[in-house]
Amino acid sequence: MTLNGYRGKILRVDLTNKEISTESLTEEEAKKWLGGVGLASKIIYEEVPSDSDPLGPENVFVFATGPFQDTSILGSGRFAAAAQSPLTGIWGESMGGGYNGTELKKAGFDAIVCTGKSEEPVYLWVKNGEAELREAKHLWGKDAYETEDAIKEELEDEDVQVAPIGPAAENLVRYAGLICNYGHGCAGRMGMGAVMGSKNLKAIALRGTMDPPEVANPEKLNELKKELTKKASEADFTQDNREYGQAMAVIPREENGLLPIKNFKQARWPDGAQEIGSAADGKFDEKLKPEPEPCSYCIMGCHRRVKVDDPEEYAMDSYGPEYETLGMIGSDCLIDNLYAINKANELCNRYSIDTIEFGAICAFAMELYEQGKIDEDDLGFALEWGDGDAMLKLLEKIKERDGEISEILGEGLRPAGEKFDAEDIALHVKGAAVPAHDPRAFFSMAVETATSTRGACHLHGFPEAIEIGVPFPEAGEELSEPLDRFDKEKKGLAASKYQDRMAVANSLDYCFFYEFSGYTFSDVTDIVNATTGWDLTPSELLETGERIVNMQRMFNLTHGMDPQKDEKLPERLKQPLSDGGAEGKVPPLEEMLEEYYSVKDWPQGIPSEEKLKELGLESAVEDLPA
C-alpha cells in the first residue's frame, strides 16, 4: 500500500556495531506523528533512558522529514534534528532549512536514527535507498565548510548535500549546532552538533535521484499550490523578506522593545539598531550588499548571500546574519560593528556554534568583565561592551575550549552562572538562552519562553504572531482576532495553541514564515489531506500537535524537569524597562501560566492521566510523577 507523501522507510544506524538497517514507517505512525519532530519525539521518548547522559552513547539522534519534502510545496525545504539536549538535559530539537530535507527524501528515506557511538570518526553516506558508514579521520578537525568540500570531492559529486559538524561540535561545546549547506541550512539550537560529535559522527551526506513520492490527489495539490503561491507572492511579508531579509526586523523591534540590548538590561539603542538593521535608515544592505538565496521550494529567500573583501580582517563569502544573530551577537552585546557581527556569524557556522547561545554567552561574559569577576589576565584580552574584535577572540577560545574561562563558557549559561556566582545575569530558562525576543514587549512570549519544551525559545510556539496581527480562528473564537500585546488575557491560551500549531509545522517540516504571507492553518490542513489522502479537520490536525507537545513534556518530566521550579523567567526580565516601546511593562507570568496549564490540562504543569489517554498516549501514563 502506498504511503502518500512519505517513503515509508526509516534508516537505522548503529554506530557502535557499524550496523545499518531499515524499518517501515506505517501509515498509523505517520498519521499519529506526521514526521519531523513528531516522529522524533516518539522515537526518543521510547529509546532514551531516564538516566541518560546526553553526550553518551545511549542518546539517540534523529534526522527527519515529514510528508511535504520533495513535493514542491512552498516552504517545504526543511528538516528536523532532535535528541536529548546536552545543553539542557531535556528535549532538544532544531529545525534546519537549505536543501538537506529534500535530498533525504530524494535519497529514499523519511528519517535517519543514529544510536550508539563509533570508536573512530565516521560519516554516513546515503544514496538512493542505500547507506554506508565511511571513515572520517581525515575530516576530523576541519570546519563545516571544509568538510562539505572534502566530502563532495571524495564522492565526486557536487550535488551531494551534506550535514556536517565543525570543531566546536567535536570539542563538545554544549551549544554546538548542525550547520549545513555552507551555513544556509542551520539547525543551530540545543546542541545537536555536540550530540553528533559525541558519537564521532562527522557528517551525513545525502544524494538522491529517485522520483518524488506519490501524493494522494495531485490535481488538488497542484490547485492548492498555485493558489497559495499567488497569495504568498503578493504578500508584503514575502516581498519585504526577499528585499531586506530578516535584518528588516531590527529597527522596528528596537522601537517596540523586543530587541535585547546589553544583556536585556538597556531600554534603547536607536543608533546601534540603524547600524546593523536593514530597510528605512538601516546600514545592513549598504555595507554587506546581500543577495537573497532561498531554500528548496521557497520564494522568499530570507537567507542572504554576502561577500566581504574589505575590511580584510572581516573578509568572507557565505551567508549573512539573520535577526536572531543580529540581536544576540549585536545589540545584546552592544556591538554595532556590522562587519564583526557578519564575520562572527560566518565563523559560528564554520565551527558549528549556535549564534543565539554564543551571543548570550558573550553578553554574559561582558557583564562578568564589567563586574570584575573575570579580567584581562583570565582571558588574555579585554572584553568591553561593544568590542566586536574582542567578541571574535572569545569565539575562537570557546570553539577550542581554550583555557579555564572558555571551558566554563562552553558548557552554557546555566553552569557558567553557577560557577561564577552570577546566576542573576545568566539569562536562560531550563538551561537555554533567552533569544532575541524580550517577553516584556509581548506578554504571550513570556508564557512561551517559560514553557517551551526545549527551554527558552521563540520558535516552539511564537504566539507573538497573534499580537502582531496573525490570528488563529481554527483554535477557537477567542483567538480569531489579534490580541493586545500588553494584555494578560488569553495569553496562556494563545501560547498553548500556537505551540500545538508549531509542533504541526515542525513535523510536516515546512517554514512557518509562510503563515505571515497568507497561509492559514486551514490551508495547511488542506495541503496535508491532498498530499496524504487523509480527511483531517483543522481541529484534528491541531490535536496531533498537542499530542507531540505532550510527548515532549513527558520526556522532560522523566529527565528531571520540575515545572514549579523551572518554568519561570530570569529575574532581570521581571524588572521593567525605563524607556522605549515596552517602558514600564512586566508580564504577569504566574497568572498567565495558570491559564496555560488549565488549557493544557496540566495540573501544576504535569499532564493529567485523562489528557494522555485522550491523546492516545496510554503508554506514558505509567511515567507520570507519583
C-alpha positions in Angstrom: 0.0 0.0 0.0 1.3 3.4 -0.9 2.0 5.8 1.9 1.4 9.1 0.1 3.8 11.9 0.8 6.3 9.5 2.5 8.9 7.0 1.5 7.7 4.7 4.3 11.3 3.9 5.3 13.4 4.9 8.3 17.2 4.3 8.2 18.6 2.9 11.4 22.4 3.4 12.0 24.0 1.5 15.0 27.3 3.4 15.2 28.7 1.1 17.9 28.4 -2.0 15.9 28.6 -0.4 12.4 25.3 -1.9 11.5 22.8 -0.3 9.2 19.2 -1.4 8.7 15.8 -0.1 7.5 12.4 -0.3 9.1 9.0 0.7 7.9 7.1 3.8 8.7 3.5 2.7 8.9 0.5 4.9 7.9 -0.7 4.7 11.5 2.6 6.1 12.8 2.6 8.7 10.1 -0.9 9.9 10.9 -0.2 9.9 14.6 3.1 11.8 14.5 3.3 13.3 11.0 7.1 13.1 10.7 9.9 15.6 11.7 9.9 16.4 15.4 6.7 14.5 15.9 8.3 11.2 14.8 11.5 12.1 16.6 9.5 12.7 19.8 8.1 9.2 19.7 11.4 7.5 19.0 13.5 9.5 21.5 10.9 9.1 24.3 10.8 5.3 23.8 14.5 4.8 23.4 16.4 7.3 25.6 16.5 6.1 29.2 15.7 8.5 32.0 19.2 8.3 33.5 20.9 9.0 30.1 23.9 11.2 29.5 23.1 13.5 26.5 26.8 13.1 25.4 26.8 9.4 26.0 26.1 6.5 23.5 22.7 6.0 25.0 21.4 9.2 23.5 19.6 8.9 20.1 20.0 11.3 17.3 17.2 11.7 14.8 17.3 13.5 11.4 13.8 13.6 10.0 11.5 15.0 7.3 7.7 15.0 7.0 5.2 14.4 4.2 5.9 17.7 2.4 9.5 17.3 1.3 10.2 16.8 -2.4 6.5 17.6 -3.3 7.4 21.2 -4.3 5.0 22.5 -1.6 6.1 26.1 -0.9 8.2 26.4 2.3 9.0 22.7 2.4 12.8 22.9 2.3 13.1 21.9 6.0 14.3 19.1 8.2 14.3 18.4 11.9 17.2 17.3 14.1 16.4 16.0 17.6 18.0 14.3 20.6 18.2 14.8 24.3 19.9 18.2 24.6 23.4 18.3 26.1 22.7 22.0 26.9 19.6 21.5 28.9 19.4 17.7 29.6 15.8 17.7 28.4 14.1 17.6 25.0 16.2 19.0 22.2 15.1 19.9 18.7 16.3 22.2 16.0 14.9 23.0 12.6 17.1 23.5 9.5 16.5 24.8 6.0 18.6 24.7 2.9 18.4 21.6 0.8 19.0 18.6 3.1 15.4 17.7 3.8 14.5 17.5 0.2 17.7 15.5 -0.5 16.9 12.9 2.2 13.5 12.3 0.7 15.0 12.0 -2.8 17.5 9.5 -1.4 14.7 7.2 -0.3 14.1 7.8 3.4 11.8 9.7 5.8 14.2 9.7 8.7 17.6 8.6 10.0 18.0 7.3 13.5 21.6 7.1 14.9 22.3 5.2 18.1 25.5 4.3 20.0 29.0 5.7 19.4 31.6 4.9 16.8 35.1 4.2 18.1 36.6 6.3 15.3 35.2 9.3 13.3 32.9 8.3 10.5 30.4 9.9 8.2 27.2 8.4 6.9 26.7 8.2 3.1 23.1 7.8 1.9 22.2 7.5 -1.7 19.0 6.2 -3.4 17.9 3.8 -0.7 21.4 2.6 0.2 23.7 3.7 3.1 27.2 3.0 4.4 29.5 4.4 7.1 32.8 5.8 5.8 36.0 6.5 7.7 36.3 10.2 8.6 39.6 10.6 10.5 40.9 12.8 7.7 37.9 15.1 8.2 38.2 15.5 11.9 39.3 19.0 12.8 38.0 20.5 9.6 35.4 23.2 9.8 31.9 22.6 8.4 32.5 24.3 5.1 35.8 22.4 4.6 34.1 19.2 5.4 31.4 19.7 2.8 34.0 20.5 0.2 36.1 17.4 1.1 33.1 15.0 1.0 31.9 16.3 -2.3 35.3 15.9 -3.7 35.7 12.4 -2.3 32.3 11.3 -3.6 33.0 13.1 -6.9 29.6 14.7 -6.9 29.0 18.5 -6.4 25.2 17.8 -6.0 25.7 15.8 -2.7 24.1 17.7 0.2 26.0 17.5 3.5 25.0 17.9 7.1 28.5 18.3 8.8 29.8 19.4 12.1 32.8 21.6 12.8 35.4 21.8 15.6 33.2 23.2 18.3 30.9 20.2 18.0 33.9 17.9 18.0 35.1 19.6 21.2 31.6 19.1 22.7 30.7 22.7 23.2 27.2 22.1 24.5 25.5 24.6 22.2 27.2 23.4 19.0 24.7 23.1 16.2 24.3 21.3 12.9 25.2 23.8 10.2 24.5 22.6 6.7 24.9 23.8 3.1 27.7 26.2 4.0 25.6 28.0 6.6 22.4 28.1 4.6 20.6 25.2 6.4 21.3 25.9 10.1 19.8 23.7 12.8 21.7 25.6 15.4 20.0 25.3 18.7 20.1 22.8 21.6 23.4 21.2 20.9 22.5 18.8 18.1 26.0 19.2 16.7 27.5 18.3 20.0 25.5 15.1 20.0 26.9 14.1 16.6 30.4 15.0 17.9 29.9 12.8 21.0 29.0 9.9 18.6 32.1 10.6 16.4 29.6 11.2 13.5 31.3 13.9 11.5 28.6 14.3 8.8 25.6 12.9 7.0 26.0 13.1 3.2 22.9 12.7 1.0 22.3 12.2 -2.6 19.1 11.2 -4.3 17.7 10.9 -7.8 14.6 9.0 -7.0 11.2 10.1 -8.3 9.2 12.2 -5.8 6.9 10.3 -3.5 3.4 9.8 -4.7 0.7 12.1 -3.4 -3.0 11.1 -3.0 -4.6 13.9 -5.0 -2.1 15.6 -7.3 -4.7 17.7 -9.1 -6.0 19.1 -5.9 -2.5 19.6 -4.5 -1.4 21.5 -7.7 -4.5 23.7 -7.4 -3.7 24.5 -3.8 0.0 25.2 -4.6 -1.0 27.5 -7.4 -3.5 29.4 -5.3 -1.2 29.7 -2.2 1.8 30.6 -4.2 -0.1 33.5 -5.7 -1.3 34.6 -2.3 2.2 34.3 -0.8 4.0 36.0 -3.6 1.7 39.1 -3.3 2.1 39.4 0.5 4.0 42.3 1.9 5.9 39.9 4.2 7.2 37.9 1.3 8.3 40.9 -0.7 9.9 42.6 2.3 11.8 39.4 3.2 13.0 39.0 -0.3 14.2 42.6 -0.5 15.6 43.0 3.0 15.8 39.6 4.7 15.4 39.2 8.5 17.5 42.2 9.2 14.5 44.3 8.5 13.2 43.4 11.9 16.0 45.0 13.9 14.9 48.7 13.8 11.2 48.2 14.5 11.9 45.7 17.3 14.3 48.2 18.9 11.4 50.7 18.8 8.8 48.3 20.2 11.1 46.9 23.0 11.5 43.4 21.7 15.2 43.7 20.8 17.6 42.6 23.5 20.1 45.3 24.5 23.1 44.9 26.8 22.2 41.5 28.2 18.5 42.6 28.3 19.4 45.5 30.6 19.2 48.6 28.4 16.0 50.0 27.0 17.0 51.9 23.8 19.8 51.6 21.2 18.4 53.5 18.2 21.8 54.5 16.6 23.1 51.0 17.0 20.0 49.4 15.5 20.3 51.6 12.4 23.9 50.5 12.1 23.0 46.8 12.0 19.5 46.8 10.6 18.1 46.9 7.1 15.3 48.9 5.4 14.5 52.5 6.4 17.7 54.1 7.7 19.5 50.7 8.2 23.1 50.2 7.1 22.9 46.4 6.6 22.2 46.5 2.8 24.6 49.4 2.2 27.5 47.7 3.9 27.0 44.0 3.1 25.2 44.2 -0.2 23.3 40.9 0.4 21.5 38.8 -2.3 18.5 36.6 -1.5 19.1 32.9 -1.7 16.1 30.7 -0.9 15.9 27.2 0.5 14.3 24.4 -1.6 10.8 25.4 -2.8 10.8 28.9 -1.4 10.1 32.3 -3.0 11.2 34.5 0.0 15.0 33.9 0.1 15.3 35.4 3.6 18.8 33.8 3.7 21.2 36.5 2.4 24.3 35.7 0.5 27.1 38.1 1.4 30.7 38.6 0.2 33.1 40.9 2.0 36.6 41.8 0.7 37.2 44.9 2.7 37.9 45.4 5.6 40.2 42.5 5.0 40.1 41.2 8.6 36.4 40.6 8.2 36.6 39.1 4.7 34.1 36.2 4.0 32.0 34.7 1.2 29.0 32.9 2.7 25.6 33.8 4.3 24.9 36.9 6.3 23.4 37.1 9.8 19.7 36.8 10.4 17.6 38.7 13.0 18.5 36.4 15.9 22.2 36.7 15.3 22.0 40.5 14.8 20.1 40.7 18.1 22.1 38.3 20.2 25.7 38.9 18.9 24.9 42.6 18.0 22.6 44.6 20.2 22.7 42.2 23.2 26.5 42.8 23.3 26.2 46.5 22.3 28.2 45.6 19.1 27.3 47.9 16.2 30.3 46.8 14.1 28.2 45.0 11.4 31.3 43.6 9.7 32.4 41.9 13.0 28.9 40.5 13.6 28.8 39.2 10.0 32.2 37.6 10.4 31.2 36.0 13.7 28.1 34.6 12.0 30.3 33.0 9.4 32.7 31.6 11.9 29.9 30.3 14.1 28.6 28.5 11.0 32.0 27.1 10.2 32.7 26.0 13.7 29.1 24.7 14.3 28.1 27.1 17.1 24.6 28.4 17.7 24.6 32.2 17.4 21.8 32.6 19.9 23.7 30.8 22.7 27.0 32.3 21.7 25.6 35.8 21.7 24.0 35.3 25.1 27.3 33.8 26.5 29.3 36.7 25.1 26.9 39.3 26.7 27.1 37.3 30.0 30.9 37.3 29.8 31.0 41.1 29.0 28.9 41.7 32.1 31.1 39.5 34.2 34.1 41.5 32.9 32.3 44.8 33.8 31.7 43.5 37.3 35.3 42.4 37.7 34.5 38.7 38.1 36.8 38.0 35.1 39.6 40.2 33.9 42.2 40.6 31.1 44.6 38.2 32.8 41.9 35.5 32.7 41.1 35.9 29.0 44.3 37.3 27.5 42.4 40.4 26.3 39.9 43.0 27.4 36.2 42.2 26.9 34.4 45.5 26.9 30.8 46.1 25.8 30.6 46.8 22.1 34.0 45.4 21.2 33.4 43.3 18.1 37.0 42.2 17.8 37.1 41.0 21.4 33.9 39.1 20.7 35.7 37.3 17.8 38.6 36.4 20.1 36.2 35.0 22.6 34.6 32.9 19.9 37.9 31.4 18.9 38.7 30.5 22.5 35.3 28.9 23.1 35.5 26.9 19.9 38.7 25.3 21.1 37.7 25.3 24.8 41.0 27.1 25.3 41.6 27.9 28.9 39.6 27.6 32.1 37.2 30.5 31.4 36.4 29.3 27.9 36.0 25.8 29.1 33.3 27.0 31.5 31.6 29.2 28.9 31.5 26.3 26.5 29.2 24.5 29.0 26.4 27.0 28.6 24.7 29.8 30.6 23.3 27.7 33.5 26.6 26.1 34.7 28.5 29.2 33.9 26.2 31.3 36.0 26.6 28.9 38.9 30.4 28.7 38.5 30.8 32.5 38.6 28.1 33.1 41.3 26.4 35.2 38.7 23.1 33.4 38.1 21.3 36.8 38.1 22.9 37.8 34.8 22.8 34.3 33.1 19.5 34.8 31.3 18.2 31.3 30.5 15.2 29.1 31.1 15.9 25.4 31.7 19.5 26.0 30.5 18.7 27.5 27.1 19.4 31.2 26.5 16.5 33.6 26.2 16.5 34.5 22.4 16.2 38.0 20.9 12.5 38.4 21.8 12.2 40.3 25.1 9.0 38.9 26.7 8.4 42.3 28.4 7.4 43.6 24.9 4.9 40.8 24.0 3.3 39.2 27.0 2.4 36.0 25.2 6.1 35.4 24.7 6.6 35.3 28.5 4.5 32.1 28.6 6.2 30.7 25.5 9.7 31.5 26.9 8.9 29.8 30.2 7.1 26.7 29.0 8.7 25.7 25.7 9.7 22.0 25.9 13.2 22.8 24.7 13.9 25.7 27.2 13.7 29.4 26.4 12.6 29.6 22.8 10.8 31.9 20.4 10.0 29.2 17.7 8.4 26.5 19.7 5.2 28.4 19.5 5.6 32.0 18.5 2.3 33.3 20.0 3.7 36.7 19.3 2.1 36.2 16.0 -1.4 37.0 17.3 -0.1 40.1 18.9 1.2 41.4 15.6 -1.9 40.5 13.6 -1.9 36.8 12.7 -4.9 35.3 14.5 -5.7 31.6 14.8 -9.5 31.2 14.3 -9.1 27.4 13.8 -8.2 27.2 17.5 -11.5 28.8 18.6 -13.3 32.1 18.5 -11.2 33.6 21.3 -8.2 33.6 19.0 -10.0 34.8 15.9 -8.9 38.4 16.4 -5.5 40.0 17.2 -4.6 40.4 20.9 -3.2 43.5 22.7 0.4 42.7 23.4 0.3 44.1 26.9 -3.0 42.5 28.0 -2.6 39.3 30.1 -6.0 37.9 28.9 -5.9 34.8 26.7 -2.1 34.8 26.6 -2.0 31.3 28.2 -4.5 30.1 25.7 -2.6 31.6 22.8 0.7 30.2 24.0 -0.8 26.7 24.3 -2.5 26.7 20.9 0.4 28.2 19.0 2.8 25.6 20.5 0.5 22.9 19.1 0.4 24.7 15.8 4.2 25.0 15.6 4.5 21.3 16.5 2.5 20.6 13.4 4.7 22.8 11.3 7.9 21.3 12.6 6.6 17.8 12.0 5.3 18.4 8.5 8.6 20.3 8.1 7.5 23.5 6.4 8.6 27.1 7.1 6.2 28.9 9.4 7.2 32.2 7.8 4.5 31.5 5.2 1.9 31.9 7.9 2.8 35.6 7.7 2.3 35.5 4.0 -1.3 34.3 3.8 -1.1 30.6 4.7 -3.9 29.7 7.2 -4.0 26.6 9.3 -7.0 25.5 7.2 -4.8 25.9 4.1 -2.1 23.7 5.7 -4.7 21.1 6.6 -6.0 21.1 3.0 -2.4 20.5 1.8 -1.9 17.7 4.2 -5.1 16.0 3.0 -4.3 16.4 -0.7 -0.8 15.0 -0.1 -1.7 12.0 2.1 -5.2 11.2 1.3 -6.3 11.7 4.8 -9.5 13.6 5.7 -8.4 15.6 8.7 -10.1 18.6 10.0 -8.0 21.6 11.3 -9.0 20.6 14.8 -7.8 17.0 14.3 -4.5 18.2 12.9 -4.1 20.6 15.8 -4.7 17.7 18.2 -1.8 16.0 16.5 0.4 18.9 17.5 -1.0 18.7 21.0 0.0 15.0 21.2 3.5 15.8 20.1 3.9 18.6 22.7 2.6 16.3 25.4 5.1 13.6 24.4 7.9 16.1 24.7 6.6 17.2 28.0 6.6 13.7 29.3 10.2 13.2 28.1 11.2 16.3 30.1 9.4 15.1 33.3 11.2 11.7 33.1 14.5 13.6 32.6 14.3 15.7 35.7 12.4 18.8 34.8 10.3 20.3 37.7 7.7 22.7 36.3 7.3 24.5 39.6 11.0 25.3 39.8 12.0 25.5 36.2 9.1 27.4 34.4 10.0 30.9 35.3 11.6 34.0 33.8 15.0 35.3 34.8 14.8 38.0 37.4 16.1 40.7 35.1 13.0 40.1 32.8 10.8 40.8 35.8 12.1 44.3 36.0 10.5 47.0 33.8 12.5 48.8 31.1 12.9 52.5 31.7 12.2 53.7 28.2 11.1 52.6 24.7 8.2 50.6 23.4 7.9 48.4 26.4 8.5 51.0 29.0 7.3 50.1 32.5 5.8 46.7 31.4 6.3 43.5 33.3 4.4 40.3 32.2 2.3 38.8 35.0 3.7 35.3 34.3 2.1 33.5 37.2 -1.5 34.4 36.2 -0.9 33.6 32.5 0.8 30.3 33.5 -2.3 29.3 35.4 -4.4 29.8 32.3 -1.8 27.9 30.2 -1.8 24.9 32.5 -5.6 24.9 32.6 -5.9 24.9 28.8 -3.3 22.2 28.5 -4.9 20.1 31.3 -1.6 20.0 33.0 -2.3 20.4 36.8 0.8 22.0 38.3 2.5 21.7 34.9 2.0 17.9 34.7 -0.2 16.3 32.1 -3.3 14.6 33.6 -3.8 10.9 33.1 -7.0 11.8 31.2 -5.2 14.1 28.8 -2.6 11.5 28.0 -5.3 8.8 27.3 -7.3 11.3 25.2 -4.3 11.8 23.0 -3.5 8.1 22.6 -0.5 8.2 24.9 -1.6 5.5 27.3 1.9 4.1 27.4 3.2 7.3 29.0 0.7 7.2 31.9 2.9 5.0 34.0 5.7 7.6 33.7 3.7 10.3 35.4 5.3 11.6 38.6 3.9 10.0 41.7 
